[in-house]
Structures are given as structure tokens and as C-alpha cells.
Amino acid sequence: MLLAEITDTHLMDGGVPAYGSIDTKAYLAAAVATIAALTPKPDALLVAGDISEDGTAGSYALFRDMVAPLGMPTYVVPGNHDARELMRRAFAADGYMPNTGPLDYVVDLGAVTLVALDTLEEGEPFGTFSAEQCTWLGDTLASRSGKPAIVMLHHPPFPTGMKMDEIGCRDGDAIGAVIEQFSNVEIILSGHFHRSMHRNWAGTTANICSSTAHQMGLDLAHRPGFKVFMEPPQIQLLHWHEKTGLSVHQVPIGPFECVHEST
């Protein structure tokens, strides 16, 4: 099984540039082209939040139109820039979104289970996850304990050492306390920090995917404010094989010249 992951597309209604200068629509188009050119073709597309920058119905319609040519199932979670009810309506036709409450859901992807978590605290940059959601997460993982699972959410629930930890998931410890009870969780996927990162956490691998557009500056000194850089964007590929397990590949976005090929 091969899964493609993107995050933090930050689309605006009508495709206008985010922050007045970042053409997030063009950057997403480049990410889609990179995914479309892959061989073999991924089985599904995972999106770890902040599809929208302005939380509008138009931005979700634009996203759906742009990824539709990939012709693969797409699974999304909300980020802090997203609007829960508009997302629920935008992706309702795909059949996996709950009709009410948080956008927590579980889907069978064949070889693995995807468990998607809603950490959106609307109006705030940080994330939250309630006690009721933790109970749902535990029950869900317990019912699928014999099958490899991928957990996806927007806000990283683990510390990274960056200043961005200030706006991570405030209930990360509670999420970790649930996940560490289950040996079948292969990886925790997140976005929000606009940088590629990995660590061991809660008895498994924790991962942050780069944005398809702009990246946050690497700040381990916790300076005031945040800086945005146009560092190279990436997608992630998650390759699952029953004999070798899960491998994660960072793939830079764009066409690149092959300068040597052996025979």
C-alpha cells in the first residue's frame, strides 16, 4: 500500500494569494503534479489540516477541484485555519465524515486503519482534544488492535523544541497516554508546524509533514514572533508492506532532472 500525504495548503477563496504574496494555489498545483507523476500511483491522499487559510466554502471547493484529477480517495482533518462545519459539508459526499460533533473518524484502507482526530479549537491557533474524544480514540484502537493503524491530526501532540510548541495540541499528553497502550499504532501524522520532523513518542513514531507552500523558520532559540520562509516544500509517501512494515519518504515537490541512469 502507498499513501500520499500533504498538509497546510492554506488555500484562499478564489485562489488569491495567502498573506497577499504566497500563491498557495500554484504550490498545491505543483504538489498534485508531483503526486500524479508517481509510479506506482498512491492508493489514497491524506491531508493533515489547514486546507484553507480563510475558512471559506470557496477554498474547500477549490481544493476538491484541484485534487480531483488524482482520482484517489482523499481523507482530511481540520486545522486551526479551517472551519469545522464548512469542512463537514464540503467532504460529506465522501462518506467518512461524522454527521455531528468533532470530525473524528476511522476508515479501513485495506492493509492499514486510518484514525483521524479533530484537534480544532475554533478561533485559537493551538489545538485541544477532549476527554470524550480520548475515550473514543481508546475504544477505536482497541476494536482494531490486530491491524496496523495510522493516527492523523493537525496539531502535533508532542514537543519538538521549537517555539511553535506554544501552539501545539494542549492535550497531547492525554492523547499519548491512550496511544502508548496500543502496539499497533505505526505512526502519528501531523502538520501545523510547516517543517519536516520525526521523533519517538508514546511508544511509536511521531511525524510532522512539511507544508505544500511556505515553511516556518527553524527556531530552537524561542525568539519573539514567527518567521516564514519559502524553503522547498515536500509531500510524504507512506509505504506499507506486510513483510517490512511502514517506511516514510520525504519527496520534494517539482520536476527534477535525472543526471545519471545506470543500466
Backbone torsions as a table, in degrees:
resi	resn	phi	psi	omega
1	MET	NA	138.8	178.3
2	LEU	-127.1	123.9	179.4
3	LEU	-117.8	135.0	173.3
4	ALA	-98.1	140.0	178.2
5	GLU	-127.3	135.3	170.9
6	ILE	-132.6	166.8	177.5
7	THR	-159.0	161.0	171.7
8	ASP	53.8	56.2	177.4
9	THR	-75.8	-27.8	173.4
10	HIS	51.2	49.2	178.2
11	LEU	-74.0	149.6	176.0
12	MET	-111.5	153.5	175.6
13	ASP	-55.7	128.4	-179.2
14	GLY	79.6	0.1	178.8
15	GLY	75.0	17.0	178.7
16	VAL	-69.3	154.6	-176.6
17	PRO	-62.9	140.9	173.4
18	ALA	-74.2	143.9	-179.3
19	TYR	56.5	18.9	177.0
20	GLY	82.5	-10.8	-173.8
21	SER	-143.4	-11.4	-176.2
22	ILE	-100.0	111.8	-176.6
23	ASP	-80.0	77.5	-176.0
24	THR	-64.8	-27.4	176.5
25	LYS	-64.2	-45.9	179.5
26	ALA	-64.6	-37.8	179.0
27	TYR	-66.4	-39.6	177.1
28	LEU	-66.2	-39.2	177.9
29	ALA	-58.9	-39.2	178.5
30	ALA	-67.5	-37.8	177.7
31	ALA	-65.0	-43.3	178.9
32	VAL	-62.0	-41.0	178.9
33	ALA	-63.9	-38.4	178.0
34	THR	-64.0	-43.6	179.1
35	ILE	-65.9	-41.4	-178.3
36	ALA	-63.2	-27.5	-177.1
37	ALA	-85.0	-4.7	-176.2
38	LEU	-71.4	144.3	171.9
39	THR	-132.4	119.8	1.5
40	PRO	-74.7	166.3	178.6
41	LYS	-73.0	134.8	176.6
42	PRO	-60.3	152.6	179.5
43	ASP	-81.6	-24.2	-178.7
44	ALA	-160.8	162.6	176.7
45	LEU	-114.5	125.8	176.0
46	LEU	-105.3	138.7	-177.1
47	VAL	-130.8	115.0	-170.2
48	ALA	-92.5	36.9	169.3
49	GLY	99.4	171.6	-174.0
50	ASP	51.8	48.2	169.3
51	ILE	-59.0	-43.2	-176.6
52	SER	-103.9	150.3	169.8
53	GLU	-95.5	-35.3	-173.6
54	ASP	-108.6	3.0	176.3
55	GLY	61.3	42.4	-177.1
56	THR	-114.2	154.5	176.7
57	ALA	-60.5	-36.1	-179.8
58	GLY	-62.5	-35.8	-179.5
59	SER	-68.7	-35.6	178.4
60	TYR	-72.3	-37.3	176.5
61	ALA	-63.6	-40.2	177.9
62	LEU	-62.7	-44.4	179.5
63	PHE	-59.4	-47.7	-178.5
64	ARG	-60.8	-41.8	178.9
65	ASP	-63.1	-37.7	-174.9
66	MET	-75.2	-33.2	-179.3
67	VAL	-91.5	-11.6	-177.8
68	ALA	-55.6	-39.3	-179.3
69	PRO	-61.2	-18.3	177.2
70	LEU	-66.7	-26.6	176.1
71	GLY	64.1	33.6	-179.5
72	MET	-130.4	153.2	176.5
73	PRO	-58.0	141.8	-178.1
74	THR	-125.9	129.4	-177.3
75	TYR	-122.9	127.5	-171.5
76	VAL	-125.5	154.6	168.2
77	VAL	-127.2	155.0	-178.9
78	PRO	-80.9	145.8	172.0
79	GLY	-111.4	-178.1	-174.1
80	ASN	-68.3	-19.8	176.5
81	HIS	-90.0	-7.7	-176.3
82	ASP	-85.2	166.2	177.2
83	ALA	-118.5	116.0	-170.4
84	ARG	-55.6	-52.1	-173.8
85	GLU	-69.6	-35.0	176.3
86	LEU	-67.1	-37.6	175.6
87	MET	-65.3	-43.2	179.9
88	ARG	-55.6	-45.4	-179.5
89	ARG	-70.0	-39.3	-176.0
90	ALA	-64.2	-33.2	-176.0
91	PHE	-111.9	11.4	-177.5
92	ALA	-60.0	-36.4	-176.3
93	ALA	-65.7	-17.8	-179.0
94	ASP	-78.6	-14.8	169.1
95	GLY	86.8	1.8	-178.2
96	TYR	-108.5	-13.9	-178.9
97	MET	-74.6	134.8	173.7
98	PRO	-66.3	150.9	-176.5
99	ASN	-74.6	-27.6	-179.0
100	THR	-141.4	165.9	174.2
101	GLY	76.0	-164.7	179.3
102	PRO	-60.8	155.4	-179.9
103	LEU	-87.6	52.0	173.3
104	ASP	-90.2	136.2	179.4
105	TYR	-158.2	167.4	177.1
106	VAL	-134.7	138.2	177.9
107	VAL	-135.0	146.0	176.7
108	ASP	-89.6	115.5	179.3
109	LEU	-98.8	16.3	-180.0
110	GLY	97.4	-90.5	-178.0
111	ALA	-74.2	-27.6	-177.2
112	VAL	-134.0	164.0	174.3
113	THR	-105.4	134.9	173.3
114	LEU	-102.0	123.6	175.6
115	VAL	-113.1	113.5	-174.4
116	ALA	-104.9	133.0	-175.4
117	LEU	-118.0	141.0	179.3
118	ASP	-101.4	107.0	179.2
119	THR	-106.0	12.0	-177.5
120	LEU	-67.8	124.7	167.9
121	GLU	-112.1	95.2	-168.3
122	GLU	-59.0	133.8	-178.2
123	GLY	91.0	-2.3	-178.3
124	GLU	-126.3	149.1	177.2
125	PRO	-78.2	-25.8	-179.7
126	PHE	-82.6	168.0	179.4
127	GLY	-111.9	159.1	175.9
128	THR	-137.4	161.3	178.4
129	PHE	-151.4	115.8	-169.3
130	SER	-75.7	167.0	175.5
131	ALA	-61.3	-38.0	178.9
132	GLU	-65.0	-38.6	177.3
133	GLN	-67.1	-37.3	176.9
134	CYS	-62.8	-39.3	176.5
135	THR	-62.9	-44.0	177.3
136	TRP	-60.3	-43.4	-179.9
137	LEU	-61.2	-46.2	179.5
138	GLY	-61.8	-45.1	179.1
139	ASP	-62.9	-39.6	-178.8
140	THR	-66.1	-46.8	179.5
141	LEU	-66.4	-37.3	179.6
142	ALA	-64.0	-37.4	-178.0
143	SER	-73.3	-13.3	-179.3
144	ARG	-126.4	33.4	-172.6
145	SER	-67.6	-17.1	-179.5
146	GLY	-91.0	6.3	-174.9
147	LYS	-131.3	140.7	178.2
148	PRO	-58.1	139.9	-177.9
149	ALA	-126.8	144.3	170.7
150	ILE	-114.0	127.0	176.6
151	VAL	-103.8	128.7	-178.8
152	MET	-126.1	132.6	175.1
153	LEU	-150.5	168.3	-176.9
154	HIS	-84.1	-55.9	-175.0
155	HIS	-79.8	123.5	175.9
156	PRO	-56.9	129.1	-179.8
157	PRO	-90.1	5.9	-174.4
158	PHE	-123.9	153.4	178.6
159	PRO	-75.6	146.1	-179.3
160	THR	-119.1	-13.9	-174.6
161	GLY	91.3	-8.4	179.4
162	MET	-88.9	159.0	175.5
163	LYS	-58.6	-28.8	-179.8
164	MET	-59.4	-17.7	177.5
165	ASP	-55.5	-24.9	178.4
166	GLU	-59.2	-27.1	-177.7
167	ILE	-119.7	29.8	172.4
168	GLY	-79.4	-158.0	178.7
169	CYS	-85.7	120.4	-176.9
170	ARG	-72.3	-15.1	178.2
171	ASP	-108.7	28.2	-178.1
172	GLY	-60.2	-39.7	-179.9
173	ASP	-61.5	-37.8	179.1
174	ALA	-67.4	-39.5	176.8
175	ILE	-63.7	-44.5	-179.7
176	GLY	-62.4	-37.4	179.6
177	ALA	-63.0	-31.1	176.2
178	VAL	-76.5	-49.7	-173.5
179	ILE	-62.7	-37.6	-176.1
180	GLU	-67.1	-9.1	176.6
181	GLN	-81.0	-9.6	-171.5
182	PHE	-125.3	120.4	-178.0
183	SER	-79.3	-8.7	-177.2
184	ASN	-87.8	-2.7	178.0
185	VAL	-77.5	108.4	-176.4
186	GLU	-76.1	-36.3	-175.4
187	ILE	-163.1	151.7	172.6
188	ILE	-111.8	120.2	-179.1
189	LEU	-103.3	138.1	176.8
190	SER	-148.4	174.4	178.0
191	GLY	-133.1	-131.2	169.5
192	HIS	74.3	-41.0	-175.3
193	PHE	-88.1	-6.8	176.4
194	HIS	53.1	41.2	173.8
195	ARG	-152.9	150.8	175.4
196	SER	-84.1	123.5	-179.9
197	MET	-145.2	154.9	178.8
198	HIS	-144.0	147.6	172.6
199	ARG	-162.6	162.8	170.7
200	ASN	-85.9	132.6	-176.9
201	TRP	-160.5	138.0	177.0
202	ALA	54.3	35.0	176.5
203	GLY	78.5	12.6	-179.3
204	THR	-147.6	-168.8	177.4
205	THR	-95.8	132.1	176.4
206	ALA	-113.0	141.4	-168.9
207	ASN	-142.7	141.3	171.0
208	ILE	-119.6	132.2	179.9
209	CYS	-95.6	141.8	174.5
210	SER	-63.4	157.4	173.5
211	SER	-72.0	156.2	172.2
212	THR	-74.9	-9.6	-177.7
213	ALA	-126.2	-106.8	-174.9
214	HIS	-83.2	153.2	-179.7
215	GLN	-117.5	151.0	175.6
216	MET	-82.9	142.5	179.6
217	GLY	-62.5	143.9	177.4
218	LEU	-72.2	110.5	-177.1
219	ASP	-128.7	97.5	175.5
220	LEU	-100.1	0.1	179.4
221	ALA	-99.1	-5.9	178.1
222	HIS	57.1	53.4	175.6
223	ARG	-74.2	160.3	178.6
224	PRO	-62.8	142.4	175.9
225	GLY	75.5	-177.4	178.9
226	PHE	-129.7	144.5	177.5
227	LYS	-117.4	141.4	-179.8
228	VAL	-111.5	135.4	-179.9
229	PHE	-127.3	152.6	176.1
230	MET	-94.3	57.7	173.5
231	GLU	-71.1	161.0	-176.0
232	PRO	-59.3	127.4	177.2
233	PRO	-78.2	161.5	-179.0
234	GLN	-141.6	159.8	162.3
235	ILE	-111.2	168.4	172.5
236	GLN	-119.5	145.8	172.8
237	LEU	-118.3	131.1	177.1
238	LEU	-110.5	114.0	-177.6
239	HIS	-106.6	119.6	179.9
240	TRP	-112.0	129.1	172.9
241	HIS	-132.5	136.2	-174.3
242	GLU	-62.4	-24.4	-179.1
243	LYS	-90.2	-32.5	-174.0
244	THR	-110.8	-9.9	179.2
245	GLY	83.3	-150.6	-171.9
246	LEU	-101.7	131.5	171.5
247	SER	-121.7	141.8	-179.7
248	VAL	-116.6	128.7	-177.7
249	HIS	-118.6	128.9	171.1
250	GLN	-89.5	127.0	-175.6
251	VAL	-121.9	116.4	177.7
252	PRO	-65.1	146.3	-177.7
253	ILE	-86.4	132.0	175.7
254	GLY	125.9	163.2	175.0
255	PRO	-80.4	138.9	179.5
256	PHE	-131.8	137.9	-176.9
257	GLU	-72.3	133.3	171.1
258	CYS	-81.7	121.4	-175.5
259	VAL	-103.0	-6.5	175.9
260	HIS	-161.0	140.6	177.3
261	GLU	-139.5	120.8	179.7
262	SER	-86.9	160.9	-179.9
263	THR	-119.6	NA	NA
